[in-house]
């Protein structure tokens, strides 16, 4: 007796391809975040303003941000053409450039991102195959 190999339908493979593309997009899309200094964070006085000196990061990963890179700090003004508007707040958040630091990878978060991605893809396969098998069996005849 031969063992049956694991096979999926072509339609499942196509849906899986789009799901992989979406996960790749979510994980490689860069987000720019301004991190407030820990000494200033007070829940009672929390404001949406960022102050000069706060670090600005590029972050990557979904659902957890597994990689980040320091790209600058918040500047106090847009003087000398060394600033870049990074947030459309009122007043706008201005960043002064620094040399881009190396990418900092948090391996535990990266592993959790990978496990969640595999779980999402596994769920996509299960749902698509379940729907496909239901379509193959056809409608059930009614007993009269």
Helices and strands as residue ranges (DSSP letters): H 10-28, E 31-35, G 43-45, E 55-60, E 67-74, G 79-81, E 83-87, E 93-97, E 104-105, H 107-137
